[in-house]
Amino acid sequence: MMPYINLQITKGATREQKKQIVEQFTATLVNVLGKKPEHTHIVILEIEDENWGFAGILTDDFRKQK
C-alpha cells in the first residue's frame, strides 16, 4: 500500500510551512506504519477563504470579524 494524504487548507501557508508539513506527515507514516518515504505521496490543496465555511459562515466573513 502506498500512502496518499490529501490535505486541504485555506490559503496562506508559506512554502516553508508546506515543506514542514510534508516532512512531518511523511515521518509520521514511517514511524507509525513503517511506510517507506519514497512511497508516500502528499498533496496540499489550498482553498480560497470564500470557498471554505464553518460554524455557518464563510471563512472570509469570519476573518473580517476579528
ABEGO torsion letter per residue (X at the ends): XBBBBBBBBBBGBBAAAAAAAAAAAAAAAAAAAGBBAAABBBBBBBBBAAABBBGGBBAAAAAAAX
